[in-house]
Amino acid sequence: MKKVEKVLIPYFGENLPEKAEERALEKLEKGGKLFLLHIVDEAPTRSLRYRTGQIGEDSQIIKTVRETMKKVQEKKARKYAEEVKSRAAQKGISVEPLFTSGSPGEETIKAIEEHSIQLVIAENLRNRVTEIFAGDEIDYICNNAPCEVETVST
């Protein structure tokens, strides 16, 4: 199995990428770096806009919900990153958590380019119902990434 220096795992919302993490730790060489890209799930905010009629970005309700969701998701993601760091350290691998919001596919491509990623390992970023409405981010990443992309089943 060919080992690489830099692996990126994009993940979305509150779904932790445990299967992708296992695969990444197998693929990284000693001294390598694992980037955990947590993408804040903003879909519930969009849903709230439609339910309440609060369409504008300046809506206080939307701002409050968005900030609360971001804090909750990032807290869980930071805790997970600390757990991964301890597992990765046993293999001589460092971990860098990254946080963003926006389109999962586009944010993943930006992170690949910014950090010179050699391999992306992704689990399904959304469930099948959501993909119908939001598009398939995995396909977008596979079609636009300047590096190898590997998917793992959840």
TORMAR-918023 format. One line per field, with one value per residue: residue number from 1; residue in three letters; x, y, z of N, C-alpha, C in turn. Coordinates in steps of 0.001 Angstrom, whole numbers, always signed. Example, Ala and Ser with C-alpha at 12.3 -4.5 7.8 and 13.67 -1.06 7.14 Angstrom:
# TORMAR-918023
pos = c(1|2)
code = c(ALA|SER)
nc1 = c(+13190|+12850)
nc2 = c(-5690|-2250)
nc3 = c(+7800|+7080)
cac1 = c(+12300|+13670)
cac2 = c(-4500|-1060)
cac3 = c(+7800|+7140)
cc1 = c(+13200|+12900)
cc2 = c(-3300|+30)
cc3 = c(+7800|+7870)
# end
This chain:
# TORMAR-918023
pos = c(1|2|3|4|5|6|7|8|9|10|11|12|13|14|15|16|17|18|19|20|21|22|23|24|25|26|27|28|29|30|31|32|33|34|35|36|37|38|39|40|41|42|43|44|45|46|47|48|49|50|51|52|53|54|55|56|57|58|59|60|61|62|63|64|65|66|67|68|69|70|71|72|73|74|75|76|77|78|79|80|81|82|83|84|85|86|87|88|89|90|91|92|93|94|95|96|97|98|99|100|101|102|103|104|105|106|107|108|109|110|111|112|113|114|115|116|117|118|119|120|121|122|123|124|125|126|127|128|129|130|131|132|133|134|135|136|137|138|139|140|141|142|143|144|145|146|147|148|149|150|151|152|153|154)
code = c(MET|LYS|LYS|VAL|GLU|LYS|VAL|LEU|ILE|PRO|TYR|PHE|GLY|GLU|ASN|LEU|PRO|GLU|LYS|ALA|GLU|GLU|ARG|ALA|LEU|GLU|LYS|LEU|GLU|LYS|GLY|GLY|LYS|LEU|PHE|LEU|LEU|HIS|ILE|VAL|ASP|GLU|ALA|PRO|THR|ARG|SER|LEU|ARG|TYR|ARG|THR|GLY|GLN|ILE|GLY|GLU|ASP|SER|GLN|ILE|ILE|LYS|THR|VAL|ARG|GLU|THR|MET|LYS|LYS|VAL|GLN|GLU|LYS|LYS|ALA|ARG|LYS|TYR|ALA|GLU|GLU|VAL|LYS|SER|ARG|ALA|ALA|GLN|LYS|GLY|ILE|SER|VAL|GLU|PRO|LEU|PHE|THR|SER|GLY|SER|PRO|GLY|GLU|GLU|THR|ILE|LYS|ALA|ILE|GLU|GLU|HIS|SER|ILE|GLN|LEU|VAL|ILE|ALA|GLU|ASN|LEU|ARG|ASN|ARG|VAL|THR|GLU|ILE|PHE|ALA|GLY|ASP|GLU|ILE|ASP|TYR|ILE|CYS|ASN|ASN|ALA|PRO|CYS|GLU|VAL|GLU|THR|VAL|SER|THR)
nc1 = c(+831|+625|+1968|+1183|+1914|+107|-3233|-6649|-9697|-12868|-15752|-19162|-21422|-22710|-21871|-19467|-16390|-15493|-14864|-13465|-11344|-9984|-9087|-7470|-5396|-4171|-3175|-1429|+1981|+4557|+5153|+3528|+614|-2669|-5531|-8467|-11355|-13904|-17121|-19535|-22921|-25339|-27868|-30179|-30577|-31355|-33762|-35179|-35453|-37350|-39543|-40158|-40318|-38262|-36204|-33962|-30391|-29803|-31565|-32311|-33118|-32196|-29426|-28891|-29615|-27843|-25306|-25502|-25791|-23350|-21515|-22202|-21725|-18979|-17848|-18266|-16764|-14180|-13680|-13700|-11477|-9398|-9457|-8759|-6191|-4761|-4884|-3627|-1088|+158|+987|+2813|+1798|+585|-2182|-4405|-7067|-9573|-11910|-14913|-17564|-20209|-20507|-20006|-18519|-17130|-15694|-14063|-12421|-11073|-9597|-7966|-6300|-5134|-3642|-2014|-2853|-2594|-4250|-7694|-10004|-13175|-16341|-19816|-21166|-23669|-27017|-28983|-31529|-31119|-29150|-30581|-31758|-29638|-27503|-24759|-22081|-19815|-19417|-18852|-16433|-14809|-14735|-13462|-11184|-7654|-6205|-5920|-8997|-10662|-13340|-15179|-17342|-20003)
nc2 = c(-1172|+2142|+4846|+8136|+11651|+13712|+13819|+14507|+14679|+15382|+16355|+16579|+18594|+17002|+14421|+12169|+11183|+8330|+5886|+6815|+7993|+5744|+4558|+6607|+6735|+4365|+4876|+7033|+8032|+7616|+10524|+11952|+14028|+14562|+16119|+17331|+18308|+20087|+20809|+23127|+22406|+24016|+23612|+23268|+25936|+27144|+25825|+26798|+29459|+29303|+28237|+30214|+32526|+34251|+35514|+37136|+37649|+39272|+38772|+38461|+36122|+34110|+34617|+34073|+31327|+30209|+30846|+29453|+26779|+26499|+26750|+24493|+22347|+22764|+22455|+19729|+18749|+19663|+18206|+15632|+15868|+16082|+13521|+12027|+13012|+11855|+9134|+9166|+10127|+7938|+6616|+8270|+10427|+13648|+15852|+18179|+20177|+21688|+24290|+25267|+26782|+26457|+25353|+21933|+20501|+22550|+23797|+21711|+21364|+23833|+23518|+21365|+22491|+24625|+23333|+21539|+18830|+15300|+13105|+12520|+11323|+10281|+9971|+9351|+12508|+13509|+12360|+10184|+11326|+14077|+14522|+14517|+17015|+18791|+18118|+15965|+15929|+14318|+13364|+15829|+16497|+14342|+14827|+17285|+17478|+17910|+15738|+12306|+10720|+8935|+6927|+5801|+3366|+3966)
nc3 = c(+0|-923|+825|+2046|+2655|+3358|+4273|+3817|+5521|+4880|+6668|+7716|+9453|+12286|+11971|+12641|+11164|+11481|+10153|+7920|+9234|+10303|+7914|+6904|+8798|+8249|+5691|+5929|+6160|+8636|+10470|+8882|+8086|+9161|+8117|+9417|+8166|+9207|+8279|+8743|+9106|+7445|+6575|+8319|+9075|+6678|+6316|+8502|+7753|+5679|+7045|+8926|+7505|+7628|+5668|+5017|+5437|+7544|+9550|+12936|+14218|+12470|+12549|+15262|+15491|+13612|+14748|+17189|+16307|+14974|+17119|+18697|+16887|+16319|+18851|+19347|+17204|+17849|+20181|+19115|+17380|+19245|+20336|+18071|+17661|+19782|+19126|+16620|+17272|+18378|+16157|+15095|+13685|+12885|+13627|+12240|+12903|+10900|+10301|+8750|+6811|+4434|+1017|+1005|-990|-2433|-344|+440|-1833|-1780|+609|-75|-2031|-582|+1417|+134|-298|-644|-691|-405|+1856|+2099|+3682|+3097|+2783|+3213|+3820|+1698|+1031|+1433|-498|-2860|-2891|-2376|-3958|-4906|-3029|-2876|-5508|-6709|-5436|-6265|-9024|-9191|-7620|-7330|-6616|-5456|-4618|-2209|-1257|+1575|+2962|+5205)
cac1 = c(+0|+1381|+1734|+1245|+2251|-1003|-4577|-7757|-11002|-13953|-16972|-20248|-22366|-22376|-21483|-18025|-15877|-14659|-14356|-12453|-10180|-9258|-8422|-6425|-4263|-3483|-2556|-425|+3299|+5013|+5539|+2511|-342|-4084|-6354|-9885|-12100|-15285|-17943|-20758|-24146|-26235|-29181|-31277|-30807|-32151|-35095|-35810|-35834|-38590|-40625|-40497|-40400|-37083|-35385|-32728|-29214|-29749|-32556|-31711|-33418|-31272|-28083|-28800|-29630|-26594|-24207|-25685|-25466|-21911|-20836|-22463|-21017|-17536|-17467|-18194|-15659|-12920|-13519|-13326|-10107|-8487|-9423|-7996|-4782|-4106|-4735|-2660|+242|+732|+1546|+3735|+1061|+0|-3552|-4789|-8482|-9940|-13337|-15440|-18980|-20436|-20707|-18989|-17643|-16266|-14800|-13073|-11460|-10236|-8668|-6989|-5338|-4443|-2751|-1291|-3314|-2302|-5328|-8915|-10779|-14481|-17537|-20946|-21296|-25082|-27814|-29520|-32627|-30537|-28426|-31532|-31998|-28422|-26452|-23867|-20782|-18741|-19168|-18208|-15040|-14111|-14584|-12717|-9985|-6393|-5503|-6717|-10112|-11100|-14536|-15384|-18742|-20271)
cac2 = c(+0|+3385|+5774|+9545|+12575|+14581|+13311|+15361|+14060|+16355|+15815|+17523|+18631|+16263|+13059|+12001|+10281|+7322|+4924|+7530|+8158|+4465|+4394|+7632|+6358|+3290|+5406|+8054|+7585|+8176|+11922|+12564|+14941|+14348|+17314|+17052|+19488|+20084|+21761|+23387|+22117|+25171|+23243|+23601|+27379|+27416|+25313|+27736|+30652|+29044|+28017|+31433|+33683|+35079|+35230|+37912|+37292|+40151|+38347|+38116|+34715|+33308|+34809|+33361|+29890|+29879|+30884|+28362|+25531|+26492|+26477|+23107|+21462|+22929|+21877|+18282|+18515|+19869|+17050|+14514|+16109|+15748|+12061|+11557|+13367|+10867|+7881|+9400|+10309|+6608|+6191|+9303|+11269|+14836|+16139|+19598|+20390|+22876|+24571|+26152|+26605|+26665|+24156|+20935|+20215|+23700|+24003|+20632|+21693|+24930|+22981|+20541|+23387|+25427|+22519|+20597|+17496|+14236|+12127|+12832|+10138|+10820|+9166|+10102|+13745|+13723|+11169|+10107|+12273|+15407|+14610|+14833|+18453|+19593|+17664|+14977|+16553|+13358|+13437|+17113|+16397|+13405|+15429|+18547|+17426|+17712|+14621|+11090|+10749|+7595|+6949|+4638|+3179|+4194)
cac3 = c(+0|-1024|+1937|+1669|+3739|+3765|+3983|+4254|+5716|+5057|+7258|+7633|+10559|+13502|+11620|+12800|+10118|+12130|+9157|+7133|+10110|+10317|+6614|+6796|+9640|+7525|+4475|+6222|+6587|+9910|+10247|+8030|+8710|+8874|+8232|+9624|+7714|+9676|+7534|+9494|+8375|+7479|+6037|+9227|+9039|+5475|+6582|+9425|+6973|+4960|+8007|+9656|+6619|+7894|+4497|+4946|+6231|+8709|+10524|+14226|+14481|+11661|+13093|+16539|+15231|+12918|+15715|+18149|+15606|+14722|+18391|+19086|+15968|+16479|+20139|+19133|+16273|+18584|+21067|+18246|+16903|+20341|+20412|+16910|+17898|+20654|+18362|+15545|+17862|+18583|+14871|+14627|+12736|+13500|+13207|+12244|+12624|+10127|+10437|+7719|+6481|+3012|+211|+1360|-2124|-2712|+792|+398|-2903|-1277|+1599|-805|-2662|+427|+2241|-735|+92|-1609|-689|+340|+2222|+2472|+3877|+2554|+3539|+3517|+3559|+326|+828|+1307|-1766|-3928|-2883|-2255|-4858|-4340|-2813|-3160|-6948|-6979|-4993|-7171|-10345|-9165|-6783|-8034|-5979|-5383|-3676|-1853|-424|+2436|+3351|+6633)
cc1 = c(+885|+978|+1916|+1538|+1062|-2341|-5597|-9012|-12019|-15126|-17923|-21135|-21863|-21960|-19965|-17509|-14972|-14087|-13259|-11184|-9337|-8445|-7264|-5196|-3494|-2658|-1443|+893|+3630|+5557|+4546|+1532|-1749|-4836|-7806|-10654|-13558|-16049|-19265|-21972|-25111|-27628|-30323|-31590|-31659|-33590|-35857|-36259|-37182|-39774|-41097|-40700|-39234|-36069|-34027|-31625|-29131|-30754|-31870|-31957|-32419|-29853|-27891|-28741|-28322|-25423|-24298|-25315|-23969|-21149|-20993|-21667|-19501|-17046|-17306|-16997|-14307|-12645|-13067|-11873|-9090|-8359|-8580|-6512|-4092|-3915|-3648|-1233|+931|+1387|+2504|+3112|+488|-1383|-3786|-6272|-8686|-11451|-13769|-16941|-19128|-20694|-19627|-18014|-16650|-15255|-13712|-12008|-10536|-9185|-7587|-5892|-4502|-3394|-1974|-1585|-3009|-3447|-6489|-9611|-12097|-15506|-18661|-21164|-22730|-25829|-28441|-30641|-32077|-29821|-29344|-31713|-30723|-27318|-25521|-22465|-19624|-18403|-18435|-16725|-14248|-13814|-13676|-11428|-8732|-5554|-6431|-7814|-10566|-12341|-14616|-16857|-18893|-20982)
cc2 = c(+1249|+4321|+7208|+10396|+13369|+14014|+14293|+14514|+15175|+15663|+16944|+17448|+17858|+14823|+12921|+10927|+9173|+6300|+5568|+7731|+6883|+4285|+5378|+7251|+5186|+3842|+6419|+7432|+8213|+9574|+12666|+13411|+14648|+15645|+16884|+18321|+19361|+21192|+21920|+23153|+23290|+24854|+23539|+25100|+27753|+26964|+26270|+29002|+30460|+28887|+29302|+32644|+34642|+34826|+35928|+37422|+38119|+39771|+37903|+36654|+33828|+33416|+34010|+31855|+29465|+29836|+29743|+27028|+25408|+26138|+25021|+22142|+21562|+22360|+20364|+17943|+18680|+18687|+15831|+14659|+15762|+14234|+11478|+11849|+12318|+9533|+8027|+9516|+8971|+6079|+7230|+10250|+12464|+15099|+17637|+19711|+21709|+23054|+25553|+25962|+26921|+25356|+23132|+20635|+21340|+23932|+22924|+20924|+22824|+24408|+22122|+21427|+24138|+24623|+21462|+19135|+16498|+13234|+12648|+11512|+10645|+9721|+9951|+11335|+14042|+12424|+11252|+11112|+13684|+15573|+14971|+16338|+19280|+19190|+16706|+15560|+15612|+13374|+14724|+17047|+15494|+14037|+16658|+18525|+17184|+16583|+13408|+11258|+9302|+7732|+5679|+4567|+3383|+3024)
cc3 = c(+0|+124|+1446|+2905|+4261|+3297|+4561|+4398|+5879|+5749|+7574|+8859|+11762|+13227|+11669|+11846|+10640|+11149|+8309|+7952|+10138|+9042|+6472|+7613|+9043|+6362|+4732|+6653|+7935|+9641|+9371|+8818|+8218|+9122|+8360|+9294|+8146|+8958|+8272|+8591|+8529|+6944|+7011|+9263|+7830|+5681|+7496|+8700|+6306|+5902|+8667|+8760|+6817|+6780|+4538|+5861|+7505|+9787|+11811|+14573|+13745|+12209|+14384|+16336|+14580|+13900|+16725|+17524|+15388|+15998|+18803|+18212|+16159|+17806|+19994|+18236|+16973|+19521|+20258|+17784|+17997|+20487|+19275|+17109|+18754|+19935|+17296|+16093|+18092|+17308|+14302|+13609|+13481|+12891|+13286|+11934|+11879|+10245|+9370|+7615|+5003|+2308|+550|+221|-2374|-1585|+838|-651|-2453|-304|+940|-1376|-1638|+1203|+1451|-375|-1026|-1750|+147|+614|+2778|+2694|+3210|+3418|+3939|+3272|+2168|+77|+619|-19|-2922|-4037|-2951|-3218|-4154|-4235|-3136|-4647|-7307|-6611|-5932|-8521|-10354|-8358|-7621|-7418|-5978|-4326|-3467|-974|+401|+2811|+4842|+7251)
# end
